[in-house]
Amino acid sequence: MTETVNVSGSLRRRLTLTLIGGAAVLAVVLFAVVRLYAAQIAQQGQDSILSASVTSMLDAAVLRDGAVVVDFPYAALSMLSTTSDDRVFYAILQDQTLLSGYKHLSPPNGSFPTTGTFMAETPDGALIRVASDSRTLVGADTRTVITVFVAQTQEALQVTLNDISRRVALFGAGFFCLSALLSFWASASTITPIRRLTSSIARRGPQDLSPVASPVPSEMVSLVESLNRLMGRLDKALSQSEEFIAEAAHRVRTPLATVRSHAEAMLHRVDRDENRKALRAMVRAIDESSRAAGQLLDHAMITFRTDHLEREELNLTDLLQELVQRLTPVAEMKDISLLVENTEPVLVSADAILLQNAIRNLIDNALKYSPMESEITIRVSASPTPTIEIWDQGAGFPPDQIANLSSRFSRGDNAKGIIGSGLGLAIAQDVAEAHGGALKLSNLPGGGACVTFSL
């Protein structure tokens, strides 16, 4: 059974969200920087015009007969006209005394700087930008300081800044959308090598444990090297397991066969009934041990091969007839007839060793539980799926136990006194499932058991 994978989230989603988050931060920073820069440029433009207006007024101030005369240049204020009809204020002071203009630009305490630009407020609370400058006028016996303040409200500047903000916001939104699309593309491109590697591994057959040879990004080199080392260890372990199973089968069965032959030879030499009875029990125990050991090894081999099927094109009918021919001497010892009903070719793609093992176990089971002088009918068909049915004339399966008989080491109540290990049906079921089929047990209406083995 496949274990549940512990998922900690999507790498692609994490990368996409990171890129989109970065794009959002960049869009906000871009908006703030561009708007701030635009505000500075617009403010510098307004300051330049205000300073020019102040200079124009100072140039018009002269001393005549000891008195300050200002030939007011109206162009100095007209240059400040805007589409938003901003209000313009001015004040001309002589030695901190207002000569002309607005009083709020000439505070009595002289808190306004006399040179440069600064922000202030009108009496009604409106923000204004103020430019100021001073000049000293020197006459024959007079020395006086003329200070000029020129101020303008910020409506036109705010309109300009709002328009720039909208344009920058649209530009930022477009930048964000483009960045988001690029983020999806970048994350998909980054994940593609991982998906390609996953697909390459998934398409491999069970026996393909060769190293990954396709090129991978440098960041995946450690992963692929670890994977290659793991597959190398698995390949070595599987080879060792297969060799162990073959060697164990040989080393277990050969000594048991030798002991059995000696016991049978001794049986023919002794005359005492109690000795002959003991030897018969020994032979029976050896047979049971040999069969159990053989089926345990067969089951281990099948468990190994079901994950590494060596499929080849087979004629199921020929394979079945070959097995029947091998088992016929065993059947003749009980006067049992093995009948194969169909001789038409049934072609399948399967593991020959596993099929032989499964079908041999099924026929062997039928021979064990069939009475003397009976028949075992074997039918092979290709439609709707390749299927082998084996019918015997024995007592059949216990109805209340039939659902569990294909489990490992499970035997019915009717198996008492019959040599077996409870692995034959389990082996056949594992082989059928490995080939996408199933094993079905049932009882015939007239008596006897029916086993259906399908691929």
C-alpha positions as CSV (number, residue, x, y, z in Angstrom):
1,M,0.0,0.0,0.0
2,T,1.3,3.4,-0.9
3,E,2.0,5.6,2.1
4,T,0.5,9.1,2.2
5,V,3.0,11.8,1.2
6,N,3.4,14.6,3.7
7,V,2.8,17.7,1.6
8,S,4.0,21.1,2.9
9,G,2.6,23.3,0.1
10,S,3.3,24.0,-3.6
11,L,6.7,25.1,-4.6
12,R,5.4,26.7,-7.7
13,R,2.7,28.6,-5.7
14,R,5.3,29.7,-3.2
15,L,7.6,31.0,-5.9
16,T,4.8,32.7,-7.8
17,L,3.5,34.4,-4.6
18,T,7.0,35.5,-3.8
19,L,7.6,37.0,-7.2
20,I,4.1,38.7,-7.2
21,G,4.7,40.1,-3.7
22,G,8.1,41.5,-4.8
23,A,6.4,43.0,-7.9
24,A,3.7,44.6,-5.7
25,V,6.4,46.1,-3.4
26,L,8.3,47.4,-6.4
27,A,5.2,48.9,-7.9
28,V,4.4,50.7,-4.6
29,V,8.0,51.9,-4.3
30,L,8.0,53.0,-7.9
31,F,4.8,55.0,-7.4
32,A,6.1,56.7,-4.3
33,V,9.5,57.6,-5.8
34,V,8.0,58.9,-9.1
35,R,5.4,60.9,-7.3
36,L,8.0,62.4,-4.9
37,Y,10.3,63.2,-7.8
38,A,7.4,64.8,-9.8
39,A,6.4,66.9,-6.7
40,Q,10.0,68.1,-6.4
41,I,10.2,69.1,-10.0
42,A,6.8,70.8,-10.0
43,Q,7.7,72.6,-6.8
44,Q,11.1,73.7,-8.2
45,G,9.2,75.1,-11.3
46,Q,6.9,77.1,-9.1
47,D,9.7,78.3,-6.9
48,S,11.6,79.5,-10.0
49,I,8.7,81.6,-11.2
50,L,8.1,83.0,-7.7
51,S,11.8,84.0,-7.4
52,A,11.7,85.6,-10.8
53,S,8.6,87.6,-9.8
54,V,10.4,88.7,-6.6
55,T,13.5,89.7,-8.6
56,S,11.4,91.7,-11.0
57,M,9.8,93.7,-8.1
58,L,13.1,94.3,-6.5
59,D,14.5,95.6,-9.8
60,A,11.6,98.1,-9.9
61,A,12.4,99.6,-6.5
62,V,14.6,102.8,-6.5
63,L,15.4,105.7,-4.2
64,R,14.3,109.2,-5.3
65,D,15.0,112.1,-3.1
66,G,15.4,109.8,-0.2
67,A,12.1,108.0,-0.7
68,V,11.6,104.5,-2.0
69,V,9.6,104.4,-5.3
70,V,8.4,101.1,-6.8
71,D,7.2,101.3,-10.4
72,F,5.1,98.1,-9.8
73,P,5.7,95.7,-12.7
74,Y,2.3,94.0,-13.2
75,A,4.0,91.4,-15.4
76,A,5.7,90.1,-12.3
77,L,2.3,88.8,-11.1
78,S,0.8,87.9,-14.4
79,M,3.6,85.3,-14.9
80,L,2.1,83.4,-12.0
81,S,-1.3,82.9,-13.7
82,T,-2.4,79.2,-13.9
83,T,-5.4,77.3,-15.3
84,S,-6.6,76.7,-11.8
85,D,-6.8,80.5,-11.1
86,D,-4.4,80.3,-8.1
87,R,-4.5,83.3,-5.8
88,V,-1.4,85.4,-5.8
89,F,-0.2,87.6,-2.8
90,Y,2.7,90.0,-2.5
91,A,4.1,92.3,0.1
92,I,6.8,95.0,-0.3
93,L,8.5,96.1,3.0
94,Q,10.9,98.8,3.7
95,D,12.9,98.1,6.9
96,Q,10.1,95.7,8.0
97,T,7.4,98.3,7.3
98,L,4.8,97.4,4.8
99,L,4.8,99.7,1.8
100,S,2.4,97.7,-0.4
101,G,0.6,94.4,-0.5
102,Y,-1.0,92.0,2.0
103,K,-0.4,92.3,5.7
104,H,-0.3,88.6,6.4
105,L,2.9,88.4,4.4
106,S,4.5,91.0,6.7
107,P,4.2,89.7,10.3
108,P,5.1,92.2,12.9
109,N,7.7,89.9,14.6
110,G,9.5,89.3,11.3
111,S,9.1,85.5,11.6
112,F,9.2,85.0,7.8
113,P,12.7,84.5,6.3
114,T,13.8,87.3,4.1
115,T,15.5,85.1,1.6
116,G,14.5,81.8,0.0
117,T,11.2,79.9,-0.4
118,F,9.0,78.4,2.3
119,M,5.5,77.2,3.0
120,A,2.9,79.3,4.9
121,E,-0.8,79.8,5.4
122,T,-3.3,82.5,4.5
123,P,-5.7,83.8,7.2
124,D,-8.3,81.4,5.8
125,G,-6.0,78.4,6.3
126,A,-5.0,77.9,2.6
127,L,-1.5,76.7,2.0
128,I,0.7,79.0,0.0
129,R,4.2,78.9,-1.3
130,V,6.2,82.0,-0.5
131,A,9.4,83.4,-2.2
132,S,11.3,86.3,-0.6
133,D,14.4,88.3,-1.2
134,S,15.9,91.5,0.1
135,R,18.0,94.3,-1.4
136,T,19.7,97.3,0.2
137,L,19.2,100.6,-1.5
138,V,21.8,103.3,-0.8
139,G,21.3,107.0,-1.5
140,A,23.3,110.2,-0.9
141,D,22.4,110.2,2.8
142,T,20.0,107.3,3.0
143,R,20.4,103.5,3.5
144,T,17.3,101.3,3.5
145,V,16.5,97.6,3.1
146,I,13.7,96.6,0.7
147,T,12.1,93.1,1.2
148,V,9.7,91.6,-1.3
149,F,7.4,88.6,-0.6
150,V,5.5,86.9,-3.4
151,A,3.2,84.0,-2.6
152,Q,0.9,81.7,-4.6
153,T,-1.7,79.0,-3.6
154,Q,-1.1,75.3,-4.4
155,E,-4.3,74.4,-6.4
156,A,-2.6,74.1,-9.8
157,L,0.3,72.3,-8.3
158,Q,-2.0,69.8,-6.6
159,V,-3.9,69.3,-9.9
160,T,-0.7,68.6,-11.7
161,L,0.5,66.2,-8.9
162,N,-2.9,64.4,-8.9
163,D,-2.7,64.0,-12.7
164,I,0.9,62.7,-12.4
165,S,-0.2,60.3,-9.6
166,R,-3.0,58.9,-11.7
167,R,-0.6,58.3,-14.6
168,V,2.0,56.8,-12.4
169,A,-0.6,54.6,-10.7
170,L,-1.8,53.3,-14.1
171,F,1.8,52.7,-15.0
172,G,2.4,50.9,-11.7
173,A,-0.7,48.8,-12.2
174,G,0.5,47.8,-15.7
175,F,3.9,47.1,-14.3
176,F,2.4,44.9,-11.6
177,C,0.1,43.0,-14.1
178,L,3.1,42.4,-16.4
179,S,5.2,41.3,-13.5
180,A,2.5,38.9,-12.3
181,L,2.3,37.3,-15.8
182,L,6.1,37.1,-15.8
183,S,6.0,35.5,-12.3
184,F,3.6,32.8,-13.5
185,W,5.9,32.1,-16.5
186,A,9.0,32.2,-14.4
187,S,7.6,29.8,-11.8
188,A,6.4,27.4,-14.5
189,S,9.8,27.5,-16.3
190,T,11.5,26.9,-13.0
191,I,9.3,23.9,-12.1
192,T,9.6,22.4,-15.6
193,P,12.9,20.6,-15.0
194,I,11.4,19.0,-11.8
195,R,8.3,17.9,-13.7
196,R,10.5,16.5,-16.5
197,L,12.6,14.6,-14.0
198,T,9.4,13.3,-12.3
199,S,7.9,12.2,-15.6
200,S,11.2,10.5,-16.6
201,I,11.2,8.5,-13.4
202,A,7.4,7.7,-13.6
203,R,7.7,6.3,-17.1
204,R,10.4,3.8,-16.1
205,G,9.6,0.2,-15.9
206,P,10.0,-1.6,-12.5
207,Q,13.4,-3.0,-13.5
208,D,14.9,0.2,-14.9
209,L,17.1,1.3,-12.0
210,S,19.7,2.9,-14.2
211,P,21.1,6.4,-13.2
212,V,19.4,9.5,-14.5
213,A,21.5,10.7,-17.4
214,S,19.4,13.6,-18.8
215,P,20.8,17.1,-18.0
216,V,19.4,18.9,-15.0
217,P,19.9,22.4,-13.6
218,S,22.8,22.9,-11.2
219,E,20.5,23.3,-8.3
220,M,19.1,19.8,-8.8
221,V,22.5,18.1,-9.2
222,S,22.6,17.0,-5.5
223,L,19.0,15.6,-5.7
224,V,19.7,13.6,-8.8
225,E,23.0,12.3,-7.5
226,S,21.2,11.1,-4.3
227,L,18.5,9.5,-6.4
228,N,21.1,7.8,-8.6
229,R,22.9,6.5,-5.5
230,L,19.6,5.2,-4.1
231,M,18.6,3.4,-7.3
232,G,22.1,1.9,-7.4
233,R,21.6,0.5,-3.9
234,L,18.1,-0.7,-4.8
235,D,19.4,-2.5,-7.9
236,K,22.2,-4.2,-5.8
237,A,19.7,-5.2,-3.1
238,L,17.2,-6.6,-5.5
239,S,19.9,-8.6,-7.3
240,Q,21.1,-10.0,-3.9
241,S,17.5,-10.8,-2.9
242,E,16.9,-12.8,-6.1
243,E,20.2,-14.6,-5.7
244,F,19.4,-15.4,-2.1
245,I,16.0,-16.8,-2.9
246,A,17.4,-19.1,-5.6
247,E,20.2,-20.2,-3.3
248,A,17.9,-20.7,-0.3
249,A,15.5,-22.8,-2.5
250,H,18.3,-25.1,-3.5
251,R,19.9,-25.4,0.0
252,V,16.6,-26.1,1.7
253,R,15.0,-28.5,-0.8
254,T,18.1,-30.6,-1.5
255,P,18.8,-31.7,2.1
256,L,15.1,-32.5,2.7
257,A,15.0,-34.6,-0.5
258,T,18.1,-36.5,0.7
259,V,16.6,-37.1,4.1
260,R,13.4,-38.3,2.5
261,S,15.2,-40.7,0.2
262,H,17.1,-42.2,3.2
263,A,13.8,-42.5,5.2
264,E,12.1,-44.3,2.3
265,A,15.0,-46.7,1.9
266,M,15.0,-47.4,5.6
267,L,11.2,-48.0,5.4
268,H,11.8,-50.9,3.0
269,R,14.4,-52.5,5.3
270,V,12.6,-52.6,8.6
271,D,10.0,-55.2,9.6
272,R,8.7,-54.0,12.9
273,D,5.3,-52.2,12.6
274,E,6.2,-49.5,15.1
275,N,9.4,-48.7,13.2
276,R,7.6,-48.6,9.9
277,K,4.9,-46.3,11.4
278,A,7.6,-43.9,12.7
279,L,9.3,-43.9,9.4
280,R,6.1,-43.1,7.6
281,A,5.4,-40.3,10.0
282,M,9.0,-39.0,9.3
283,V,8.4,-39.2,5.5
284,R,5.1,-37.3,5.9
285,A,6.8,-34.6,8.1
286,I,9.6,-34.3,5.6
287,D,7.0,-33.9,2.8
288,E,5.2,-31.2,4.8
289,S,8.4,-29.4,5.6
290,S,9.6,-29.6,2.0
291,R,6.3,-28.4,0.6
292,A,6.1,-25.6,3.2
293,A,9.7,-24.5,2.6
294,G,9.2,-24.6,-1.2
295,Q,6.0,-22.6,-1.1
296,L,7.5,-20.1,1.3
297,L,10.3,-19.6,-1.1
298,D,7.9,-19.5,-4.0
299,H,5.9,-16.8,-2.3
300,A,9.0,-14.8,-1.5
301,M,10.0,-15.1,-5.2
302,I,6.6,-14.1,-6.4
303,T,6.5,-11.1,-4.0
304,F,9.8,-10.0,-5.5
305,R,8.8,-10.5,-9.1
306,T,5.3,-9.0,-8.9
307,D,7.0,-5.6,-8.7
308,H,9.5,-6.5,-11.5
309,L,7.3,-8.4,-14.1
310,E,9.3,-9.8,-17.0
311,R,6.5,-9.8,-19.5
312,E,6.8,-11.8,-22.7
313,E,4.3,-13.0,-25.4
314,L,3.0,-16.4,-24.3
315,N,0.4,-18.9,-25.5
316,L,-1.5,-19.6,-22.3
317,T,-2.9,-22.9,-23.8
318,D,0.6,-24.2,-24.5
319,L,1.8,-23.3,-21.0
320,L,-1.2,-25.0,-19.5
321,Q,-0.8,-28.2,-21.5
322,E,2.9,-28.4,-20.5
323,L,2.0,-28.1,-16.8
324,V,-0.7,-30.8,-17.2
325,Q,1.8,-33.1,-18.8
326,R,4.2,-32.6,-15.9
327,L,1.5,-33.3,-13.3
328,T,-0.1,-36.2,-15.1
329,P,2.1,-38.8,-13.3
330,V,1.0,-37.4,-9.9
331,A,-2.6,-37.5,-11.0
332,E,-2.3,-41.1,-12.2
333,M,-1.2,-42.2,-8.8
334,K,-4.7,-41.3,-7.6
335,D,-6.4,-42.4,-10.8
336,I,-7.4,-38.8,-11.5
337,S,-7.8,-37.6,-15.1
338,L,-6.7,-34.1,-16.1
339,L,-8.8,-32.9,-19.0
340,V,-8.0,-29.7,-21.0
341,E,-11.2,-28.6,-22.9
342,N,-9.8,-25.9,-25.1
343,T,-6.8,-26.2,-27.4
344,E,-7.1,-22.9,-29.2
345,P,-4.2,-20.4,-28.8
346,V,-4.8,-17.8,-26.1
347,L,-2.1,-15.2,-26.4
348,V,-1.1,-13.1,-23.4
349,S,1.7,-10.7,-22.3
350,A,2.8,-12.0,-18.9
351,D,5.6,-13.3,-16.7
352,A,6.0,-17.0,-17.6
353,I,7.6,-18.0,-14.3
354,L,4.8,-16.4,-12.2
355,L,2.1,-17.9,-14.4
356,Q,3.6,-21.4,-14.2
357,N,3.9,-21.2,-10.4
358,A,0.4,-19.9,-9.9
359,I,-1.3,-22.5,-12.3
360,R,0.8,-25.4,-10.9
361,N,-0.4,-24.5,-7.3
362,L,-4.0,-24.4,-8.5
363,I,-3.8,-27.8,-10.2
364,D,-1.9,-29.2,-7.3
365,N,-4.6,-28.0,-4.9
366,A,-7.3,-29.7,-7.1
367,L,-5.3,-32.9,-7.1
368,K,-4.9,-32.9,-3.3
369,Y,-8.6,-32.4,-2.6
370,S,-10.1,-34.6,-5.4
371,P,-11.2,-38.1,-4.5
372,M,-9.7,-41.2,-6.2
373,E,-10.9,-42.1,-9.7
374,S,-12.3,-38.6,-10.5
375,E,-11.8,-35.9,-13.1
376,I,-10.3,-32.5,-13.0
377,T,-11.5,-30.3,-15.9
378,I,-9.4,-27.3,-17.0
379,R,-10.9,-24.7,-19.4
380,V,-8.9,-21.9,-20.9
381,S,-10.6,-19.0,-22.8
382,A,-9.6,-15.6,-24.2
383,S,-12.9,-13.7,-23.9
384,P,-13.7,-11.4,-22.3
385,T,-10.2,-11.7,-20.7
386,P,-7.7,-14.5,-20.6
387,T,-9.1,-16.9,-18.0
388,I,-8.4,-20.4,-16.7
389,E,-11.1,-22.3,-14.9
390,I,-10.3,-25.5,-12.9
391,W,-13.2,-27.8,-11.8
392,D,-12.8,-30.8,-9.5
393,Q,-15.2,-33.3,-8.0
394,G,-14.1,-33.0,-4.4
395,A,-16.0,-31.7,-1.4
396,G,-15.7,-28.1,-2.5
397,F,-14.8,-25.1,-0.4
398,P,-16.4,-24.6,3.1
399,P,-19.0,-21.9,2.3
400,D,-18.5,-19.9,5.5
401,Q,-14.7,-19.8,4.9
402,I,-14.5,-19.2,1.2
403,A,-13.8,-15.5,1.5
404,N,-10.6,-16.0,3.5
405,L,-9.1,-19.1,1.8
406,S,-6.9,-17.0,-0.5
407,S,-5.2,-15.3,2.5
408,R,-1.7,-16.5,3.5
409,F,-1.6,-19.6,5.7
410,S,-5.4,-19.9,5.6
411,R,-6.8,-23.5,5.2
412,G,-10.3,-24.7,5.4
413,D,-11.8,-27.2,7.8
414,N,-11.7,-29.9,5.1
415,A,-7.9,-29.7,4.9
416,K,-7.2,-31.9,8.0
417,G,-4.9,-34.7,7.2
418,I,-3.9,-33.2,3.8
419,I,-0.3,-31.9,3.4
420,G,-0.3,-28.2,2.7
421,S,0.9,-24.8,3.9
422,G,-2.0,-22.5,3.1
423,L,0.0,-20.5,0.5
424,G,-1.1,-22.0,-2.8
425,L,-4.2,-19.9,-3.3
426,A,-2.4,-16.8,-1.9
427,I,0.4,-17.2,-4.5
428,A,-2.2,-17.6,-7.3
429,Q,-4.1,-14.5,-6.2
430,D,-0.9,-12.4,-6.0
431,V,0.1,-13.4,-9.5
432,A,-3.4,-12.7,-10.9
433,E,-3.4,-9.2,-9.3
434,A,0.1,-8.5,-10.5
435,H,-1.2,-9.0,-14.0
436,G,-4.3,-6.9,-13.5
437,G,-6.6,-9.9,-13.0
438,A,-8.3,-11.7,-10.0
439,L,-8.8,-15.1,-8.4
440,K,-12.3,-16.3,-7.7
441,L,-13.3,-19.3,-5.6
442,S,-16.8,-20.9,-5.9
443,N,-18.5,-24.2,-5.5
444,L,-20.2,-26.1,-8.4
445,P,-24.0,-26.8,-8.1
446,G,-23.5,-30.6,-8.4
447,G,-20.5,-30.6,-6.0
448,G,-16.9,-29.8,-6.3
449,A,-14.8,-26.7,-6.3
450,C,-14.2,-24.2,-9.1
451,V,-11.3,-21.8,-9.2
452,T,-11.3,-19.0,-11.8
453,F,-7.9,-17.4,-12.6
454,S,-8.1,-14.4,-14.8
455,L,-5.5,-11.9,-16.2
